[in-house]
């Protein structure tokens, strides 16, 4: 049952005076439930509890953390239709999507549970002593990853489950041993509270310290700002706009103790279509991309907002087909009137730039909060000269750039800001000729896709969901996959430490039977 | 032969109008050689060359990078006495130290050469496709670490070789595939130029692209500021003061494209001595610590500047012994008059604080630029209330804090800023009673040492030389050991990429025979 209150640790709390409601974009009405924004006192209490909880939580076993994470997954599933209905009522997204995203969220939690139960993730590294080394004895040094401390997670508007309350950032932080304080996304505060209740229930059932998790409601920026500035907070995870992520990064950098911010932000996900491919498969590609651009009403961070090709009749034909195909797709609802407003504003800005040709613009009437898809095209020169055209238009929008030649294509790619993904559409026979283009693209993105679409982010150890700024604030980390735990952990060394005082991961007996780097070689051996 | 010029890529260059000299603190005179500070044009040219070089350097094989790194080591050794003499003349450090540091530098270069020749460091991770998975086929995704781009390295005053021109930051960055631009430390510009000449020679001999390395002279902050703000620079490595490191961190954070700064900065390296240990071994400990505090004239970042004990007759006796022992050590020369000046100023500031007792102060006359060692002591309460006493006094200085009890000891540790190291001096029988103290200490440091001294940083895979801010600007990385390469690399994914276009590390055949994570398990198998 949704109460509209915050979770300050395991306690429901609503001491603040500010309230707000969520919005159903399908019915175009506010939802009934009133949410209480966290007060400054509640924020401070949540951080104080998290700091206290950290003292215990950071050294509990991987097995117990796994039980906690699996219990969260179980409790989320137990929320059943209430969760799915709330999700749909706060996002306009269909039930199938809600269930798919719930599946992904549960899968992520269980994947991290497996990771910490197994224990290899701490990268245990042991160099044993050489007491008779000259001129100096070699000490015994042993290293492992340990958690940073309380982490603040900002939920994403477009993924109320997988990138929000119990999403990837939270799952990874809890797995690392960091307490989490979620700044709940105001657009889906109900979904957030339900998931928070599942986490709190799981924490209680598995005996986690009070404060290991808190969920704070907020309608504006104040709660987030207060959290990021709080000395008790040691790291920040964010998924959202460049403006939002950068603001948090700047706040964190200005602290007396700067802290890491991993923000996964905007991206236009360039797609490079090579000549032979467009010649052979232009028609099919247009269909595929019309689908990818409008998938989830274009509200994916990996949405293909930029298509780069080399001028040819086939590219012209592809562009026209893309326009035709996209107009055949029924418009769908966006997450919130504010998202629609931003889409319309950004689209208008893009369309009003000089020398932009509109290929397709869904002009028929649509229901409130539905997005009209648009395809535009420009010459390479125009794109190069106008940075406004490089900006993301969050929604079902894409721009086809007609480059003069491969050199201009490469120049354009080199001038792009950092991106989550880059896609190469090519025949195998021609890809080799474009090595410079591919190298340039690699240097601007976190993931390269061959003959596919960028939408769809597989949750697996080899996935990188991140990339050079502004795709993320730190390209050395990923937001998806088990490696994302490294955002919230730091290496730590023990020198000549007595075996019985060492953590299990580093003890001579290797009681957890984990794989360690022992004197330079991977091994499960005892010492 | 030292020319006083900058290396802009492989070319010697001296277009600027600003010049400076280095200083011999032993003879208390300027050295003769005049150095030309890099001009803005030279800075921009170095970055442009580095960016060009990156396009080639980032994809050369590990084997070729290894040859380059080993050639640097060879060329440094070939500099022979000229290097050692220049080093001594610019630092006042003895020949033995110069040779030891050269050995360490060469060892680091060869260690990174081995690392990249072997190739496992890229953390290759492969998840193969499951085309018939429902509801969606699983793509083939493969990940490896790739270099960030040109890195600027700021040399350290106190380690002209191991943490400067071809030191750990440079070796790690080159190993990762990042071109390096060194902002040479003005106090040892000659040593820097010699080492730079070795790197350039090695680059030419092994066919590295021009611009893979540049060495820029500077006497003030301008060159460094210009470099860190330059859009072509993608990361920064720094070893030095908190003020300097923080200024660079702030500059990097304010860029349009923020970039990672790994700065290893100040630390007072708390040493906790437990009661039984001081009772049993107080006298010997005093001798050991008098040596550690004055080692290298106290000019180590791991110098023990803070000793924490619980009030007792034995602690009083230890403190007196420490004072007595340290006065028996002959004062030694510091690196530079500016370092002496800072030491004297910081020492005076510490000594002038209320309720600080001077235990030992070397009052006899000393030669110019020699440092007079000092031991002070305060009550726990005084230390808790006065943050000035928490500040580093870079030099042969230490403060013994007499805590009321274990609770106050823990409170003091919890209130410390981040540190590179923490040391526990204990009998095995008593350590277990102080688990809370140990946990608190672990939370503030990057490395814990048992019954040893913090000075001496073993170069090995399990070493962490870093720690919570301000010990470093990002506790998730280390400055020493092969893992330090991770500061300069980012994960990158290929999705459904054709085998013949993949880098060797990810090809089906595993031609480099590296260990990879294949569908979740470590393996050298082919696919």
Interface residues (C-beta under 8 A of the other chain):
Chain A: X55 X58 X59 X125 X126 X127 X136 X138 X139 X141 X142 X143 X146 X148 X149 X249 X250 X253 X254 X257 X258 X259 X260 X417 X418 X428 X431 X432 X438 X439 X442 X443 X446 X447 X448 X449 X450 X451 X452 X456 X458 X460 X461 X462 X463 X464 X466 X468 X469 X470 X473 X474 X475 X476 X477 X478 X483 X486 X487 X489 X490 X491 X492 X493 X494 X495 X496 X497 X498 X500 X501 X515 X517 X520 X522
Chain B: X55 X58 X59 X125 X126 X127 X136 X138 X139 X141 X142 X143 X146 X148 X149 X249 X250 X253 X257 X258 X259 X260 X417 X418 X428 X431 X432 X438 X439 X442 X443 X446 X447 X448 X449 X450 X451 X452 X456 X458 X460 X461 X462 X463 X464 X466 X468 X469 X470 X473 X474 X475 X476 X477 X478 X483 X486 X487 X489 X490 X491 X492 X493 X494 X495 X496 X497 X498 X500 X501 X515 X517 X520 X522
